[in-house]
Amino acid sequence: MGRSTGYIIGFAVAICLACSIVVSGSAVMLKERQEDNKVLDRQKKVLNVAGLLKDEAISAEEVNKLFNENITTKAVTLDTGEYNPDIDVATYDQLKASKDPVASDAAPKNPAKVQRVPKTALVYHVMKGDKIDLIILPIEGKGLWSTLYGFLALEKDTTTIRGITFYQHAETPGLGGEIDNPRWKALWPGRKAYNENWEPAITVIKGQAGPPAEAPHKVDGLSGATITARGVGNLVQFWLGDEGFGPYLTKFRAKGS
């Protein structure tokens, strides 16, 4: 005997409800693990751009230990450049803050196409004993197809670049995706972020720039990925400028810390 239409609909609804409960429960149970993985990935990228991560396969416990032994995280109020001791850096979500109208400000029109800037941003100090050896800044901006999220490492003179890395983007593999290529990232160390007037000057050109001594403010472009490469230069300049970490870096130079 065939089932009634009401039975079939009721059975389908019951199955859907059961599935939704399972999916929702799994999402709740996995949320904490997902958040832990985000923190771990951020720590690994900071360690990587600082030159401290020699083995990508090390355990989460080893990553956490290496990070805590070498990195000090600070919250900075971007418009003043002052440290903000009221922010819990362990739980602060800068990306979430940048999308919150209360916790962020609209950015002026800019080549990096940054729409909003968080009022408070995190900076990472790589320590040697009790002295700051490197400053690592979170950076973001538009490439060709996506927003690029990464980190820029500066020497304590605030202008000599130690490294750059990106941890999230959706650029085309083999083209714009070459921003992940270690050979291209190796072209950045030794370049100068600012010119003699302390204006952001580092840029990615079309073609070859030459070594840092000959072209301190230029980095080789990426073949077939002109827009992505230009986007990297634009976003780095934005975060080095007055709307980004410019006020903080100016005060750091003056105080030496």
ZAPALUM-766263 format. One record per residue (C-alpha): residue number from 0; residue in one letter; chain; x, y, z. Coordinates in steps of 0.001 Angstrom, whole numbers, plus 500000, padded with zeros to 6 digits. Example, Ala and Ser with C-alpha at 12.3 -4.5 7.8 and 13.67 -1.06 7.14 Angstrom:
2
> 0 / A / A / 512300 / 495500 / 507800 $
> 1 / S / A / 513670 / 498940 / 507140 $
This chain:
257
> 0 / M / A / 500000 / 500000 / 500000 $
> 1 / G / A / 501390 / 503466 / 499115 $
> 2 / R / A / 502087 / 505982 / 501788 $
> 3 / S / A / 499930 / 509072 / 502100 $
> 4 / T / A / 501209 / 512452 / 501016 $
> 5 / G / A / 501025 / 513663 / 504616 $
> 6 / Y / A / 503150 / 510759 / 505809 $
> 7 / I / A / 505797 / 511374 / 503161 $
> 8 / I / A / 505959 / 515100 / 503974 $
> 9 / G / A / 506096 / 514411 / 507712 $
> 10 / F / A / 508857 / 511842 / 507263 $
> 11 / A / A / 510883 / 514268 / 505113 $
> 12 / V / A / 510478 / 517044 / 507678 $
> 13 / A / A / 511594 / 514706 / 510474 $
> 14 / I / A / 514702 / 513691 / 508532 $
> 15 / C / A / 515520 / 517336 / 507812 $
> 16 / L / A / 515133 / 518271 / 511464 $
> 17 / A / A / 517318 / 515387 / 512575 $
> 18 / C / A / 520031 / 516353 / 510074 $
> 19 / S / A / 519891 / 520008 / 511073 $
> 20 / I / A / 520312 / 519063 / 514742 $
> 21 / V / A / 523339 / 516916 / 513925 $
> 22 / V / A / 524909 / 519659 / 511761 $
> 23 / S / A / 524212 / 522387 / 514328 $
> 24 / G / A / 525581 / 520267 / 517151 $
> 25 / S / A / 528730 / 519491 / 515181 $
> 26 / A / A / 529241 / 523179 / 514399 $
> 27 / V / A / 528967 / 524100 / 518076 $
> 28 / M / A / 531321 / 521331 / 519156 $
> 29 / L / A / 533872 / 522184 / 516474 $
> 30 / K / A / 533762 / 525972 / 516960 $
> 31 / E / A / 536320 / 525964 / 519766 $
> 32 / R / A / 538660 / 523771 / 517748 $
> 33 / Q / A / 538260 / 526042 / 514716 $
> 34 / E / A / 539113 / 529092 / 516808 $
> 35 / D / A / 542162 / 527296 / 518226 $
> 36 / N / A / 543285 / 526459 / 514695 $
> 37 / K / A / 542938 / 530121 / 513654 $
> 38 / V / A / 545149 / 531200 / 516551 $
> 39 / L / A / 547670 / 528457 / 515732 $
> 40 / D / A / 547791 / 529469 / 512064 $
> 41 / R / A / 548308 / 533130 / 512998 $
> 42 / Q / A / 551134 / 532192 / 515349 $
> 43 / K / A / 552808 / 530085 / 512656 $
> 44 / K / A / 552629 / 532886 / 510087 $
> 45 / V / A / 554073 / 535429 / 512533 $
> 46 / L / A / 556886 / 533025 / 513402 $
> 47 / N / A / 557445 / 532336 / 509715 $
> 48 / V / A / 557806 / 535973 / 508679 $
> 49 / A / A / 560086 / 536505 / 511683 $
> 50 / G / A / 562341 / 533717 / 510430 $
> 51 / L / A / 561785 / 531659 / 513573 $
> 52 / L / A / 559782 / 528755 / 512147 $
> 53 / K / A / 562200 / 526281 / 510612 $
> 54 / D / A / 559840 / 523310 / 510494 $
> 55 / E / A / 556212 / 523697 / 509382 $
> 56 / A / A / 555423 / 520216 / 510710 $
> 57 / I / A / 556017 / 520962 / 514389 $
> 58 / S / A / 553197 / 520319 / 516834 $
> 59 / A / A / 550685 / 522878 / 518068 $
> 60 / E / A / 552300 / 522748 / 521513 $
> 61 / E / A / 555724 / 523506 / 520020 $
> 62 / V / A / 554329 / 526383 / 517960 $
> 63 / N / A / 552674 / 527872 / 521033 $
> 64 / K / A / 555866 / 527511 / 523074 $
> 65 / L / A / 558039 / 529063 / 520356 $
> 66 / F / A / 555596 / 531948 / 519954 $
> 67 / N / A / 555315 / 532695 / 523672 $
> 68 / E / A / 559092 / 532534 / 524177 $
> 69 / N / A / 559889 / 534953 / 521338 $
> 70 / I / A / 556857 / 537123 / 520546 $
> 71 / T / A / 555154 / 539861 / 522540 $
> 72 / T / A / 551770 / 540982 / 521220 $
> 73 / K / A / 550632 / 544570 / 521697 $
> 74 / A / A / 547389 / 546382 / 520928 $
> 75 / V / A / 547821 / 549782 / 519287 $
> 76 / T / A / 545288 / 552595 / 518859 $
> 77 / L / A / 545962 / 553439 / 515221 $
> 78 / D / A / 545056 / 557131 / 515118 $
> 79 / T / A / 547330 / 558000 / 518066 $
> 80 / G / A / 549974 / 555305 / 517703 $
> 81 / E / A / 549781 / 554579 / 521433 $
> 82 / Y / A / 549576 / 551167 / 523059 $
> 83 / N / A / 546154 / 550214 / 524381 $
> 84 / P / A / 546499 / 548192 / 527619 $
> 85 / D / A / 542738 / 547708 / 527900 $
> 86 / I / A / 542610 / 545242 / 525008 $
> 87 / D / A / 542992 / 541522 / 525705 $
> 88 / V / A / 545362 / 540604 / 522872 $
> 89 / A / A / 544728 / 536887 / 523392 $
> 90 / T / A / 541078 / 537174 / 522381 $
> 91 / Y / A / 540964 / 540346 / 520273 $
> 92 / D / A / 539742 / 539677 / 516711 $
> 93 / Q / A / 541104 / 542452 / 514507 $
> 94 / L / A / 539337 / 541231 / 511371 $
> 95 / K / A / 536000 / 541183 / 513170 $
> 96 / A / A / 536665 / 544666 / 514569 $
> 97 / S / A / 537404 / 546017 / 511078 $
> 98 / K / A / 533875 / 545031 / 510016 $
> 99 / D / A / 532208 / 546541 / 513089 $
> 100 / P / A / 531105 / 550189 / 512567 $
> 101 / V / A / 531624 / 550848 / 516276 $
> 102 / A / A / 535128 / 549341 / 516440 $
> 103 / S / A / 536368 / 550712 / 513117 $
> 104 / D / A / 536468 / 553809 / 510931 $
> 105 / A / A / 535767 / 554207 / 507242 $
> 106 / A / A / 539011 / 554484 / 505310 $
> 107 / P / A / 539459 / 557300 / 502796 $
> 108 / K / A / 539542 / 556201 / 499168 $
> 109 / N / A / 542849 / 554427 / 498612 $
> 110 / P / A / 544607 / 552306 / 495929 $
> 111 / A / A / 544641 / 549283 / 498259 $
> 112 / K / A / 540825 / 549419 / 498362 $
> 113 / V / A / 540763 / 549071 / 502131 $
> 114 / Q / A / 537204 / 549923 / 503150 $
> 115 / R / A / 537430 / 550122 / 506946 $
> 116 / V / A / 540272 / 550335 / 509463 $
> 117 / P / A / 539988 / 548953 / 513000 $
> 118 / K / A / 540461 / 551553 / 515706 $
> 119 / T / A / 542760 / 549118 / 517464 $
> 120 / A / A / 545243 / 546824 / 515720 $
> 121 / L / A / 547709 / 544216 / 516898 $
> 122 / V / A / 551466 / 544431 / 516446 $
> 123 / Y / A / 553942 / 541684 / 517229 $
> 124 / H / A / 557371 / 542323 / 518718 $
> 125 / V / A / 560061 / 539721 / 518179 $
> 126 / M / A / 562221 / 539888 / 521279 $
> 127 / K / A / 565920 / 539308 / 521884 $
> 128 / G / A / 566139 / 539215 / 525638 $
> 129 / D / A / 564320 / 542338 / 526797 $
> 130 / K / A / 564968 / 544234 / 523543 $
> 131 / I / A / 562706 / 544463 / 520500 $
> 132 / D / A / 564416 / 542976 / 517460 $
> 133 / L / A / 561596 / 543040 / 514890 $
> 134 / I / A / 558158 / 544590 / 514459 $
> 135 / I / A / 555541 / 542535 / 512655 $
> 136 / L / A / 552471 / 544288 / 511272 $
> 137 / P / A / 549245 / 542727 / 509965 $
> 138 / I / A / 548457 / 543959 / 506449 $
> 139 / E / A / 545556 / 543539 / 504036 $
> 140 / G / A / 544204 / 544899 / 500775 $
> 141 / K / A / 542818 / 543952 / 497389 $
> 142 / G / A / 544624 / 541878 / 494807 $
> 143 / L / A / 542940 / 540910 / 491539 $
> 144 / W / A / 540268 / 538480 / 492743 $
> 145 / S / A / 540402 / 538700 / 496499 $
> 146 / T / A / 541510 / 540465 / 499642 $
> 147 / L / A / 545062 / 539541 / 500600 $
> 148 / Y / A / 545792 / 539064 / 504310 $
> 149 / G / A / 549356 / 538862 / 505540 $
> 150 / F / A / 552173 / 540139 / 507724 $
> 151 / L / A / 555089 / 542503 / 507127 $
> 152 / A / A / 558223 / 542279 / 509269 $
> 153 / L / A / 560352 / 545392 / 509844 $
> 154 / E / A / 563689 / 545823 / 511554 $
> 155 / K / A / 563638 / 547997 / 514672 $
> 156 / D / A / 564699 / 550965 / 512492 $
> 157 / T / A / 561067 / 550700 / 511209 $
> 158 / T / A / 562088 / 550893 / 507548 $
> 159 / T / A / 564290 / 547901 / 506676 $
> 160 / I / A / 562080 / 545027 / 505604 $
> 161 / R / A / 562883 / 541594 / 507028 $
> 162 / G / A / 560092 / 539674 / 505331 $
> 163 / I / A / 556531 / 539454 / 504042 $
> 164 / T / A / 554002 / 536615 / 503966 $
> 165 / F / A / 550338 / 536096 / 503150 $
> 166 / Y / A / 548103 / 533652 / 504974 $
> 167 / Q / A / 544787 / 534088 / 503148 $
> 168 / H / A / 543819 / 535026 / 499590 $
> 169 / A / A / 542081 / 533608 / 496520 $
> 170 / E / A / 544447 / 534700 / 493755 $
> 171 / T / A / 545003 / 532457 / 490720 $
> 172 / P / A / 547510 / 529641 / 491343 $
> 173 / G / A / 550608 / 530088 / 489202 $
> 174 / L / A / 549830 / 533773 / 488593 $
> 175 / G / A / 548744 / 536037 / 491471 $
> 176 / G / A / 549112 / 533050 / 493757 $
> 177 / E / A / 552879 / 533411 / 493291 $
> 178 / I / A / 552838 / 535869 / 496196 $
> 179 / D / A / 553260 / 532647 / 498209 $
> 180 / N / A / 556353 / 531614 / 496268 $
> 181 / P / A / 559392 / 531569 / 498594 $
> 182 / R / A / 561604 / 532844 / 495759 $
> 183 / W / A / 559483 / 535976 / 495367 $
> 184 / K / A / 559215 / 536549 / 499110 $
> 185 / A / A / 563013 / 536239 / 499308 $
> 186 / L / A / 563283 / 539430 / 497197 $
> 187 / W / A / 561844 / 541580 / 500013 $
> 188 / P / A / 564415 / 541398 / 502861 $
> 189 / G / A / 566762 / 544381 / 502883 $
> 190 / R / A / 564411 / 546698 / 500971 $
> 191 / K / A / 563394 / 550007 / 502539 $
> 192 / A / A / 559766 / 550674 / 503407 $
> 193 / Y / A / 560195 / 554477 / 503609 $
> 194 / N / A / 562152 / 557107 / 501712 $
> 195 / E / A / 564372 / 559737 / 503341 $
> 196 / N / A / 561303 / 561849 / 504209 $
> 197 / W / A / 559621 / 558920 / 505984 $
> 198 / E / A / 557004 / 558573 / 503289 $
> 199 / P / A / 555915 / 555014 / 502355 $
> 200 / A / A / 557942 / 554217 / 499249 $
> 201 / I / A / 558172 / 550453 / 498797 $
> 202 / T / A / 556460 / 549327 / 495595 $
> 203 / V / A / 556212 / 546306 / 493324 $
> 204 / I / A / 557193 / 547175 / 489770 $
> 205 / K / A / 556585 / 545525 / 486407 $
> 206 / G / A / 559749 / 543607 / 485539 $
> 207 / Q / A / 562931 / 543194 / 487530 $
> 208 / A / A / 564052 / 545669 / 490177 $
> 209 / G / A / 567548 / 544457 / 490938 $
> 210 / P / A / 569105 / 543878 / 494377 $
> 211 / P / A / 568163 / 545977 / 497441 $
> 212 / A / A / 571355 / 548020 / 497259 $
> 213 / E / A / 570460 / 549193 / 493743 $
> 214 / A / A / 566683 / 549442 / 494156 $
> 215 / P / A / 565920 / 549831 / 497869 $
> 216 / H / A / 562269 / 550801 / 497323 $
> 217 / K / A / 561380 / 548415 / 494480 $
> 218 / V / A / 560518 / 544712 / 494301 $
> 219 / D / A / 560305 / 542540 / 491193 $
> 220 / G / A / 556857 / 542135 / 489688 $
> 221 / L / A / 555068 / 538841 / 489061 $
> 222 / S / A / 554858 / 537661 / 485460 $
> 223 / G / A / 551227 / 537544 / 484326 $
> 224 / A / A / 549964 / 538969 / 487632 $
> 225 / T / A / 550446 / 542715 / 487314 $
> 226 / I / A / 547275 / 543653 / 489209 $
> 227 / T / A / 547986 / 541332 / 492137 $
> 228 / A / A / 551583 / 542534 / 492340 $
> 229 / R / A / 550506 / 546167 / 492217 $
> 230 / G / A / 547940 / 545388 / 494915 $
> 231 / V / A / 550676 / 544108 / 497226 $
> 232 / G / A / 552607 / 547354 / 496838 $
> 233 / N / A / 549452 / 549392 / 497409 $
> 234 / L / A / 548411 / 547565 / 500559 $
> 235 / V / A / 551884 / 547684 / 502095 $
> 236 / Q / A / 552049 / 551435 / 501479 $
> 237 / F / A / 548574 / 551903 / 502967 $
> 238 / W / A / 549434 / 550185 / 506253 $
> 239 / L / A / 552738 / 552053 / 506494 $
> 240 / G / A / 550878 / 555343 / 506056 $
> 241 / D / A / 548908 / 557696 / 508272 $
> 242 / E / A / 545689 / 555651 / 508094 $
> 243 / G / A / 547530 / 552527 / 509184 $
> 244 / F / A / 550590 / 552040 / 511383 $
> 245 / G / A / 552302 / 555297 / 510408 $
> 246 / P / A / 551571 / 557104 / 513732 $
> 247 / Y / A / 552671 / 554051 / 515730 $
> 248 / L / A / 555944 / 553645 / 513803 $
> 249 / T / A / 556695 / 557369 / 514146 $
> 250 / K / A / 556343 / 557114 / 517934 $
> 251 / F / A / 558328 / 553886 / 518005 $
> 252 / R / A / 561245 / 555615 / 516250 $
> 253 / A / A / 561093 / 558506 / 518689 $
> 254 / K / A / 560991 / 556300 / 521780 $
> 255 / G / A / 562879 / 553302 / 520522 $
> 256 / S / A / 560158 / 550967 / 521822 $
